[in-house]
Amino acid sequence: MELRERTVRMHRTSDPKPQIKRLAIELGVDPEALGGWIRQADADADERDAG
């Protein structure tokens, strides 16, 4: 599993949801990139659910 998939999954399964910026810093990922990955994963999931 690649970094992008792992970080998105980590964010989704955390309770409570961590701040994107804090999680990104902890994982050594750019916060803007992580936010984009999460938004894209959410959009992809919505497309699958609507299809």
PDBQT receptor file of N, H, CA, C and O in Angstrom, charges set to zero:
ATOM      1  N   MET A   1       0.857  -1.175   0.000  1.00  0.00    +0.000 N 
ATOM      2  CA  MET A   1       0.000   0.000   0.000  1.00  0.00    +0.000 C 
ATOM      3  C   MET A   1       0.902   1.237   0.000  1.00  0.00    +0.000 C 
ATOM      4  O   MET A   1       1.886   1.306   0.737  1.00  0.00    +0.000 OA
ATOM      5  N   GLU A   2       0.558   2.176  -0.813  1.00  0.00    +0.000 N 
ATOM      6  H   GLU A   2      -0.240   2.119  -1.412  1.00  0.00    +0.000 HD
ATOM      7  CA  GLU A   2       1.393   3.366  -0.922  1.00  0.00    +0.000 C 
ATOM      8  C   GLU A   2       1.063   4.393   0.161  1.00  0.00    +0.000 C 
ATOM      9  O   GLU A   2       0.035   4.303   0.833  1.00  0.00    +0.000 OA
ATOM     10  N   LEU A   3       1.945   5.357   0.312  1.00  0.00    +0.000 N 
ATOM     11  H   LEU A   3       2.780   5.431  -0.233  1.00  0.00    +0.000 HD
ATOM     12  CA  LEU A   3       1.817   6.378   1.347  1.00  0.00    +0.000 C 
ATOM     13  C   LEU A   3       0.468   7.086   1.272  1.00  0.00    +0.000 C 
ATOM     14  O   LEU A   3      -0.180   7.299   2.296  1.00  0.00    +0.000 OA
ATOM     15  N   ARG A   4       0.051   7.446   0.083  1.00  0.00    +0.000 N 
ATOM     16  H   ARG A   4       0.578   7.273  -0.749  1.00  0.00    +0.000 HD
ATOM     17  CA  ARG A   4      -1.216   8.175  -0.082  1.00  0.00    +0.000 C 
ATOM     18  C   ARG A   4      -2.381   7.363   0.478  1.00  0.00    +0.000 C 
ATOM     19  O   ARG A   4      -3.199   7.893   1.229  1.00  0.00    +0.000 OA
ATOM     20  N   GLU A   5      -2.462   6.101   0.126  1.00  0.00    +0.000 N 
ATOM     21  H   GLU A   5      -1.797   5.670  -0.484  1.00  0.00    +0.000 HD
ATOM     22  CA  GLU A   5      -3.553   5.247   0.604  1.00  0.00    +0.000 C 
ATOM     23  C   GLU A   5      -3.506   5.086   2.120  1.00  0.00    +0.000 C 
ATOM     24  O   GLU A   5      -4.534   5.139   2.795  1.00  0.00    +0.000 OA
ATOM     25  N   ARG A   6      -2.299   4.888   2.644  1.00  0.00    +0.000 N 
ATOM     26  H   ARG A   6      -1.464   4.845   2.095  1.00  0.00    +0.000 HD
ATOM     27  CA  ARG A   6      -2.159   4.698   4.095  1.00  0.00    +0.000 C 
ATOM     28  C   ARG A   6      -2.575   5.936   4.869  1.00  0.00    +0.000 C 
ATOM     29  O   ARG A   6      -3.263   5.832   5.884  1.00  0.00    +0.000 OA
ATOM     30  N   THR A   7      -2.162   7.113   4.396  1.00  0.00    +0.000 N 
ATOM     31  H   THR A   7      -1.604   7.197   3.571  1.00  0.00    +0.000 HD
ATOM     32  CA  THR A   7      -2.472   8.334   5.137  1.00  0.00    +0.000 C 
ATOM     33  C   THR A   7      -3.962   8.657   5.072  1.00  0.00    +0.000 C 
ATOM     34  O   THR A   7      -4.545   9.090   6.066  1.00  0.00    +0.000 OA
ATOM     35  N   VAL A   8      -4.581   8.451   3.916  1.00  0.00    +0.000 N 
ATOM     36  H   VAL A   8      -4.108   8.099   3.108  1.00  0.00    +0.000 HD
ATOM     37  CA  VAL A   8      -6.025   8.687   3.796  1.00  0.00    +0.000 C 
ATOM     38  C   VAL A   8      -6.777   7.716   4.706  1.00  0.00    +0.000 C 
ATOM     39  O   VAL A   8      -7.701   8.114   5.415  1.00  0.00    +0.000 OA
ATOM     40  N   ARG A   9      -6.381   6.446   4.685  1.00  0.00    +0.000 N 
ATOM     41  H   ARG A   9      -5.630   6.123   4.109  1.00  0.00    +0.000 HD
ATOM     42  CA  ARG A   9      -7.039   5.454   5.543  1.00  0.00    +0.000 C 
ATOM     43  C   ARG A   9      -6.854   5.807   7.014  1.00  0.00    +0.000 C 
ATOM     44  O   ARG A   9      -7.787   5.680   7.807  1.00  0.00    +0.000 OA
ATOM     45  N   MET A  10      -5.658   6.250   7.379  1.00  0.00    +0.000 N 
ATOM     46  H   MET A  10      -4.900   6.353   6.735  1.00  0.00    +0.000 HD
ATOM     47  CA  MET A  10      -5.393   6.622   8.763  1.00  0.00    +0.000 C 
ATOM     48  C   MET A  10      -6.309   7.767   9.189  1.00  0.00    +0.000 C 
ATOM     49  O   MET A  10      -6.860   7.752  10.290  1.00  0.00    +0.000 OA
ATOM     50  N   HIS A  11      -6.466   8.753   8.320  1.00  0.00    +0.000 N 
ATOM     51  H   HIS A  11      -6.019   8.766   7.426  1.00  0.00    +0.000 HD
ATOM     52  CA  HIS A  11      -7.329   9.890   8.647  1.00  0.00    +0.000 C 
ATOM     53  C   HIS A  11      -8.776   9.440   8.785  1.00  0.00    +0.000 C 
ATOM     54  O   HIS A  11      -9.466   9.846   9.720  1.00  0.00    +0.000 OA
ATOM     55  N   ARG A  12      -9.235   8.609   7.868  1.00  0.00    +0.000 N 
ATOM     56  H   ARG A  12      -8.674   8.279   7.108  1.00  0.00    +0.000 HD
ATOM     57  CA  ARG A  12     -10.634   8.165   7.884  1.00  0.00    +0.000 C 
ATOM     58  C   ARG A  12     -10.969   7.304   9.092  1.00  0.00    +0.000 C 
ATOM     59  O   ARG A  12     -12.077   7.390   9.620  1.00  0.00    +0.000 OA
ATOM     60  N   THR A  13     -10.037   6.482   9.536  1.00  0.00    +0.000 N 
ATOM     61  H   THR A  13      -9.137   6.412   9.107  1.00  0.00    +0.000 HD
ATOM     62  CA  THR A  13     -10.336   5.539  10.613  1.00  0.00    +0.000 C 
ATOM     63  C   THR A  13     -10.041   6.094  12.001  1.00  0.00    +0.000 C 
ATOM     64  O   THR A  13     -10.366   5.451  12.999  1.00  0.00    +0.000 OA
ATOM     65  N   SER A  14      -9.440   7.261  12.084  1.00  0.00    +0.000 N 
ATOM     66  H   SER A  14      -9.176   7.783  11.273  1.00  0.00    +0.000 HD
ATOM     67  CA  SER A  14      -9.141   7.851  13.387  1.00  0.00    +0.000 C 
ATOM     68  C   SER A  14     -10.404   8.424  14.020  1.00  0.00    +0.000 C 
ATOM     69  O   SER A  14     -11.251   9.005  13.340  1.00  0.00    +0.000 OA
ATOM     70  N   ASP A  15     -10.510   8.250  15.321  1.00  0.00    +0.000 N 
ATOM     71  H   ASP A  15      -9.822   7.779  15.873  1.00  0.00    +0.000 HD
ATOM     72  CA  ASP A  15     -11.646   8.803  16.046  1.00  0.00    +0.000 C 
ATOM     73  C   ASP A  15     -11.140   9.376  17.356  1.00  0.00    +0.000 C 
ATOM     74  O   ASP A  15     -10.681   8.611  18.204  1.00  0.00    +0.000 OA
ATOM     75  N   PRO A  16     -11.198  10.651  17.559  1.00  0.00    +0.000 N 
ATOM     76  CA  PRO A  16     -11.720  11.661  16.638  1.00  0.00    +0.000 C 
ATOM     77  C   PRO A  16     -10.759  11.921  15.483  1.00  0.00    +0.000 C 
ATOM     78  O   PRO A  16      -9.584  11.558  15.534  1.00  0.00    +0.000 OA
ATOM     79  N   LYS A  17     -11.284  12.552  14.451  1.00  0.00    +0.000 N 
ATOM     80  H   LYS A  17     -12.239  12.847  14.409  1.00  0.00    +0.000 HD
ATOM     81  CA  LYS A  17     -10.478  12.858  13.272  1.00  0.00    +0.000 C 
ATOM     82  C   LYS A  17      -9.350  13.830  13.651  1.00  0.00    +0.000 C 
ATOM     83  O   LYS A  17      -9.598  14.871  14.260  1.00  0.00    +0.000 OA
ATOM     84  N   PRO A  18      -8.128  13.483  13.289  1.00  0.00    +0.000 N 
ATOM     85  CA  PRO A  18      -7.015  14.405  13.568  1.00  0.00    +0.000 C 
ATOM     86  C   PRO A  18      -7.061  15.590  12.595  1.00  0.00    +0.000 C 
ATOM     87  O   PRO A  18      -7.608  15.490  11.497  1.00  0.00    +0.000 OA
ATOM     88  N   GLN A  19      -6.486  16.690  13.015  1.00  0.00    +0.000 N 
ATOM     89  H   GLN A  19      -6.042  16.772  13.907  1.00  0.00    +0.000 HD
ATOM     90  CA  GLN A  19      -6.357  17.817  12.101  1.00  0.00    +0.000 C 
ATOM     91  C   GLN A  19      -5.444  17.382  10.972  1.00  0.00    +0.000 C 
ATOM     92  O   GLN A  19      -4.431  16.720  11.199  1.00  0.00    +0.000 OA
ATOM     93  N   ILE A  20      -5.803  17.751   9.768  1.00  0.00    +0.000 N 
ATOM     94  H   ILE A  20      -6.626  18.289   9.584  1.00  0.00    +0.000 HD
ATOM     95  CA  ILE A  20      -5.017  17.356   8.600  1.00  0.00    +0.000 C 
ATOM     96  C   ILE A  20      -3.587  17.869   8.729  1.00  0.00    +0.000 C 
ATOM     97  O   ILE A  20      -2.635  17.142   8.447  1.00  0.00    +0.000 OA
ATOM     98  N   LYS A  21      -3.438  19.112   9.150  1.00  0.00    +0.000 N 
ATOM     99  H   LYS A  21      -4.212  19.703   9.379  1.00  0.00    +0.000 HD
ATOM    100  CA  LYS A  21      -2.095  19.688   9.256  1.00  0.00    +0.000 C 
ATOM    101  C   LYS A  21      -1.249  18.911  10.261  1.00  0.00    +0.000 C 
ATOM    102  O   LYS A  21      -0.088  18.607   9.987  1.00  0.00    +0.000 OA
ATOM    103  N   ARG A  22      -1.809  18.593  11.401  1.00  0.00    +0.000 N 
ATOM    104  H   ARG A  22      -2.752  18.839  11.623  1.00  0.00    +0.000 HD
ATOM    105  CA  ARG A  22      -1.069  17.869  12.438  1.00  0.00    +0.000 C 
ATOM    106  C   ARG A  22      -0.683  16.471  11.963  1.00  0.00    +0.000 C 
ATOM    107  O   ARG A  22       0.456  16.040  12.149  1.00  0.00    +0.000 OA
ATOM    108  N   LEU A  23      -1.631  15.763  11.351  1.00  0.00    +0.000 N 
ATOM    109  H   LEU A  23      -2.556  16.113  11.200  1.00  0.00    +0.000 HD
ATOM    110  CA  LEU A  23      -1.352  14.419  10.843  1.00  0.00    +0.000 C 
ATOM    111  C   LEU A  23      -0.276  14.470   9.771  1.00  0.00    +0.000 C 
ATOM    112  O   LEU A  23       0.637  13.644   9.757  1.00  0.00    +0.000 OA
ATOM    113  N   ALA A  24      -0.385  15.436   8.879  1.00  0.00    +0.000 N 
ATOM    114  H   ALA A  24      -1.126  16.107   8.890  1.00  0.00    +0.000 HD
ATOM    115  CA  ALA A  24       0.595  15.562   7.807  1.00  0.00    +0.000 C 
ATOM    116  C   ALA A  24       1.996  15.785   8.358  1.00  0.00    +0.000 C 
ATOM    117  O   ALA A  24       2.956  15.171   7.891  1.00  0.00    +0.000 OA
ATOM    118  N   ILE A  25       2.115  16.655   9.342  1.00  0.00    +0.000 N 
ATOM    119  H   ILE A  25       1.336  17.154   9.722  1.00  0.00    +0.000 HD
ATOM    120  CA  ILE A  25       3.420  16.924   9.936  1.00  0.00    +0.000 C 
ATOM    121  C   ILE A  25       3.970  15.668  10.607  1.00  0.00    +0.000 C 
ATOM    122  O   ILE A  25       5.153  15.357  10.477  1.00  0.00    +0.000 OA
ATOM    123  N   GLU A  26       3.105  14.949  11.324  1.00  0.00    +0.000 N 
ATOM    124  H   GLU A  26       2.143  15.202  11.429  1.00  0.00    +0.000 HD
ATOM    125  CA  GLU A  26       3.546  13.719  11.992  1.00  0.00    +0.000 C 
ATOM    126  C   GLU A  26       4.057  12.685  10.983  1.00  0.00    +0.000 C 
ATOM    127  O   GLU A  26       4.991  11.936  11.272  1.00  0.00    +0.000 OA
ATOM    128  N   LEU A  27       3.441  12.651   9.805  1.00  0.00    +0.000 N 
ATOM    129  H   LEU A  27       2.683  13.259   9.571  1.00  0.00    +0.000 HD
ATOM    130  CA  LEU A  27       3.797  11.649   8.802  1.00  0.00    +0.000 C 
ATOM    131  C   LEU A  27       4.835  12.150   7.803  1.00  0.00    +0.000 C 
ATOM    132  O   LEU A  27       5.295  11.391   6.949  1.00  0.00    +0.000 OA
ATOM    133  N   GLY A  28       5.205  13.424   7.906  1.00  0.00    +0.000 N 
ATOM    134  H   GLY A  28       4.832  14.040   8.600  1.00  0.00    +0.000 HD
ATOM    135  CA  GLY A  28       6.191  13.974   6.987  1.00  0.00    +0.000 C 
ATOM    136  C   GLY A  28       5.644  14.216   5.593  1.00  0.00    +0.000 C 
ATOM    137  O   GLY A  28       6.355  14.075   4.599  1.00  0.00    +0.000 OA
ATOM    138  N   VAL A  29       4.363  14.583   5.533  1.00  0.00    +0.000 N 
ATOM    139  H   VAL A  29       3.786  14.698   6.341  1.00  0.00    +0.000 HD
ATOM    140  CA  VAL A  29       3.682  14.831   4.261  1.00  0.00    +0.000 C 
ATOM    141  C   VAL A  29       3.271  16.305   4.223  1.00  0.00    +0.000 C 
ATOM    142  O   VAL A  29       2.966  16.894   5.260  1.00  0.00    +0.000 OA
ATOM    143  N   ASP A  30       3.263  16.886   3.048  1.00  0.00    +0.000 N 
ATOM    144  H   ASP A  30       3.511  16.408   2.205  1.00  0.00    +0.000 HD
ATOM    145  CA  ASP A  30       2.807  18.263   2.904  1.00  0.00    +0.000 C 
ATOM    146  C   ASP A  30       1.319  18.333   3.268  1.00  0.00    +0.000 C 
ATOM    147  O   ASP A  30       0.526  17.553   2.741  1.00  0.00    +0.000 OA
ATOM    148  N   PRO A  31       0.924  19.255   4.162  1.00  0.00    +0.000 N 
ATOM    149  CA  PRO A  31      -0.484  19.344   4.562  1.00  0.00    +0.000 C 
ATOM    150  C   PRO A  31      -1.443  19.596   3.398  1.00  0.00    +0.000 C 
ATOM    151  O   PRO A  31      -2.544  19.046   3.379  1.00  0.00    +0.000 OA
ATOM    152  N   GLU A  32      -1.044  20.410   2.439  1.00  0.00    +0.000 N 
ATOM    153  H   GLU A  32      -0.150  20.856   2.454  1.00  0.00    +0.000 HD
ATOM    154  CA  GLU A  32      -1.907  20.662   1.291  1.00  0.00    +0.000 C 
ATOM    155  C   GLU A  32      -2.088  19.405   0.456  1.00  0.00    +0.000 C 
ATOM    156  O   GLU A  32      -3.177  19.146  -0.056  1.00  0.00    +0.000 OA
ATOM    157  N   ALA A  33      -1.028  18.626   0.318  1.00  0.00    +0.000 N 
ATOM    158  H   ALA A  33      -0.143  18.836   0.734  1.00  0.00    +0.000 HD
ATOM    159  CA  ALA A  33      -1.115  17.378  -0.432  1.00  0.00    +0.000 C 
ATOM    160  C   ALA A  33      -2.059  16.412   0.266  1.00  0.00    +0.000 C 
ATOM    161  O   ALA A  33      -2.914  15.806  -0.379  1.00  0.00    +0.000 OA
ATOM    162  N   LEU A  34      -1.913  16.261   1.579  1.00  0.00    +0.000 N 
ATOM    163  H   LEU A  34      -1.218  16.753   2.103  1.00  0.00    +0.000 HD
ATOM    164  CA  LEU A  34      -2.781  15.347   2.317  1.00  0.00    +0.000 C 
ATOM    165  C   LEU A  34      -4.233  15.782   2.214  1.00  0.00    +0.000 C 
ATOM    166  O   LEU A  34      -5.119  14.948   2.030  1.00  0.00    +0.000 OA
ATOM    167  N   GLY A  35      -4.484  17.069   2.330  1.00  0.00    +0.000 N 
ATOM    168  H   GLY A  35      -3.764  17.747   2.480  1.00  0.00    +0.000 HD
ATOM    169  CA  GLY A  35      -5.854  17.568   2.191  1.00  0.00    +0.000 C 
ATOM    170  C   GLY A  35      -6.422  17.250   0.820  1.00  0.00    +0.000 C 
ATOM    171  O   GLY A  35      -7.585  16.865   0.700  1.00  0.00    +0.000 OA
ATOM    172  N   GLY A  36      -5.617  17.407  -0.198  1.00  0.00    +0.000 N 
ATOM    173  H   GLY A  36      -4.672  17.720  -0.100  1.00  0.00    +0.000 HD
ATOM    174  CA  GLY A  36      -6.052  17.079  -1.557  1.00  0.00    +0.000 C 
ATOM    175  C   GLY A  36      -6.319  15.595  -1.717  1.00  0.00    +0.000 C 
ATOM    176  O   GLY A  36      -7.292  15.203  -2.361  1.00  0.00    +0.000 OA
ATOM    177  N   TRP A  37      -5.468  14.772  -1.138  1.00  0.00    +0.000 N 
ATOM    178  H   TRP A  37      -4.677  15.091  -0.615  1.00  0.00    +0.000 HD
ATOM    179  CA  TRP A  37      -5.666  13.312  -1.216  1.00  0.00    +0.000 C 
ATOM    180  C   TRP A  37      -6.982  12.915  -0.556  1.00  0.00    +0.000 C 
ATOM    181  O   TRP A  37      -7.718  12.076  -1.076  1.00  0.00    +0.000 OA
ATOM    182  N   ILE A  38      -7.270  13.522   0.589  1.00  0.00    +0.000 N 
ATOM    183  H   ILE A  38      -6.671  14.203   1.011  1.00  0.00    +0.000 HD
ATOM    184  CA  ILE A  38      -8.507  13.192   1.306  1.00  0.00    +0.000 C 
ATOM    185  C   ILE A  38      -9.715  13.656   0.512  1.00  0.00    +0.000 C 
ATOM    186  O   ILE A  38     -10.692  12.918   0.385  1.00  0.00    +0.000 OA
ATOM    187  N   ARG A  39      -9.663  14.873  -0.024  1.00  0.00    +0.000 N 
ATOM    188  H   ARG A  39      -8.869  15.473   0.079  1.00  0.00    +0.000 HD
ATOM    189  CA  ARG A  39     -10.785  15.373  -0.842  1.00  0.00    +0.000 C 
ATOM    190  C   ARG A  39     -11.004  14.492  -2.064  1.00  0.00    +0.000 C 
ATOM    191  O   ARG A  39     -12.145  14.187  -2.411  1.00  0.00    +0.000 OA
ATOM    192  N   GLN A  40      -9.922  14.082  -2.720  1.00  0.00    +0.000 N 
ATOM    193  H   GLN A  40      -8.995  14.330  -2.438  1.00  0.00    +0.000 HD
ATOM    194  CA  GLN A  40     -10.045  13.236  -3.902  1.00  0.00    +0.000 C 
ATOM    195  C   GLN A  40     -10.617  11.868  -3.534  1.00  0.00    +0.000 C 
ATOM    196  O   GLN A  40     -11.461  11.337  -4.255  1.00  0.00    +0.000 OA
ATOM    197  N   ALA A  41     -10.172  11.304  -2.435  1.00  0.00    +0.000 N 
ATOM    198  H   ALA A  41      -9.486  11.735  -1.849  1.00  0.00    +0.000 HD
ATOM    199  CA  ALA A  41     -10.688  10.003  -2.001  1.00  0.00    +0.000 C 
ATOM    200  C   ALA A  41     -12.177  10.102  -1.676  1.00  0.00    +0.000 C 
ATOM    201  O   ALA A  41     -12.940   9.188  -1.988  1.00  0.00    +0.000 OA
ATOM    202  N   ASP A  42     -12.595  11.205  -1.051  1.00  0.00    +0.000 N 
ATOM    203  H   ASP A  42     -11.975  11.947  -0.797  1.00  0.00    +0.000 HD
ATOM    204  CA  ASP A  42     -14.010  11.402  -0.758  1.00  0.00    +0.000 C 
ATOM    205  C   ASP A  42     -14.823  11.533  -2.040  1.00  0.00    +0.000 C 
ATOM    206  O   ASP A  42     -15.908  10.962  -2.149  1.00  0.00    +0.000 OA
ATOM    207  N   ALA A  43     -14.308  12.279  -3.008  1.00  0.00    +0.000 N 
ATOM    208  H   ALA A  43     -13.426  12.744  -2.920  1.00  0.00    +0.000 HD
ATOM    209  CA  ALA A  43     -14.997  12.436  -4.290  1.00  0.00    +0.000 C 
ATOM    210  C   ALA A  43     -15.097  11.099  -5.017  1.00  0.00    +0.000 C 
ATOM    211  O   ALA A  43     -16.138  10.780  -5.592  1.00  0.00    +0.000 OA
ATOM    212  N   ASP A  44     -14.026  10.321  -4.994  1.00  0.00    +0.000 N 
ATOM    213  H   ASP A  44     -13.181  10.580  -4.527  1.00  0.00    +0.000 HD
ATOM    214  CA  ASP A  44     -14.044   9.006  -5.637  1.00  0.00    +0.000 C 
ATOM    215  C   ASP A  44     -15.057   8.090  -4.964  1.00  0.00    +0.000 C 
ATOM    216  O   ASP A  44     -15.759   7.342  -5.645  1.00  0.00    +0.000 OA
ATOM    217  N   ALA A  45     -15.144   8.138  -3.648  1.00  0.00    +0.000 N 
ATOM    218  H   ALA A  45     -14.574   8.746  -3.095  1.00  0.00    +0.000 HD
ATOM    219  CA  ALA A  45     -16.096   7.309  -2.914  1.00  0.00    +0.000 C 
ATOM    220  C   ALA A  45     -17.531   7.730  -3.243  1.00  0.00    +0.000 C 
ATOM    221  O   ALA A  45     -18.411   6.880  -3.375  1.00  0.00    +0.000 OA
ATOM    222  N   ASP A  46     -17.768   9.033  -3.376  1.00  0.00    +0.000 N 
ATOM    223  H   ASP A  46     -17.053   9.724  -3.269  1.00  0.00    +0.000 HD
ATOM    224  CA  ASP A  46     -19.115   9.519  -3.735  1.00  0.00    +0.000 C 
ATOM    225  C   ASP A  46     -19.496   9.048  -5.121  1.00  0.00    +0.000 C 
ATOM    226  O   ASP A  46     -20.646   8.673  -5.347  1.00  0.00    +0.000 OA
ATOM    227  N   GLU A  47     -18.558   9.058  -6.055  1.00  0.00    +0.000 N 
ATOM    228  H   GLU A  47     -17.623   9.363  -5.871  1.00  0.00    +0.000 HD
ATOM    229  CA  GLU A  47     -18.826   8.607  -7.421  1.00  0.00    +0.000 C 
ATOM    230  C   GLU A  47     -19.177   7.120  -7.433  1.00  0.00    +0.000 C 
ATOM    231  O   GLU A  47     -20.095   6.706  -8.142  1.00  0.00    +0.000 OA
ATOM    232  N   ARG A  48     -18.457   6.318  -6.655  1.00  0.00    +0.000 N 
ATOM    233  H   ARG A  48     -17.712   6.654  -6.079  1.00  0.00    +0.000 HD
ATOM    234  CA  ARG A  48     -18.744   4.881  -6.587  1.00  0.00    +0.000 C 
ATOM    235  C   ARG A  48     -20.112   4.638  -5.977  1.00  0.00    +0.000 C 
ATOM    236  O   ARG A  48     -20.849   3.769  -6.445  1.00  0.00    +0.000 OA
ATOM    237  N   ASP A  49     -20.470   5.395  -4.930  1.00  0.00    +0.000 N 
ATOM    238  H   ASP A  49     -19.872   6.101  -4.550  1.00  0.00    +0.000 HD
ATOM    239  CA  ASP A  49     -21.759   5.213  -4.261  1.00  0.00    +0.000 C 
ATOM    240  C   ASP A  49     -22.919   5.633  -5.157  1.00  0.00    +0.000 C 
ATOM    241  O   ASP A  49     -23.985   5.018  -5.131  1.00  0.00    +0.000 OA
ATOM    242  N   ALA A  50     -22.706   6.690  -5.956  1.00  0.00    +0.000 N 
ATOM    243  H   ALA A  50     -21.839   7.189  -5.978  1.00  0.00    +0.000 HD
ATOM    244  CA  ALA A  50     -23.781   7.199  -6.822  1.00  0.00    +0.000 C 
ATOM    245  C   ALA A  50     -23.960   6.348  -8.064  1.00  0.00    +0.000 C 
ATOM    246  O   ALA A  50     -25.038   6.342  -8.659  1.00  0.00    +0.000 OA
ATOM    247  N   GLY A  51     -22.912   5.623  -8.471  1.00  0.00    +0.000 N 
ATOM    248  H   GLY A  51     -22.036   5.628  -7.988  1.00  0.00    +0.000 HD
ATOM    249  CA  GLY A  51     -22.945   4.863  -9.708  1.00  0.00    +0.000 C 
ATOM    250  C   GLY A  51     -23.728   3.642  -9.581  1.00  0.00    +0.000 C 
ATOM    251  O   GLY A  51     -23.854   2.886 -10.544  1.00  0.00    +0.000 OA
TER     252      GLY A  51
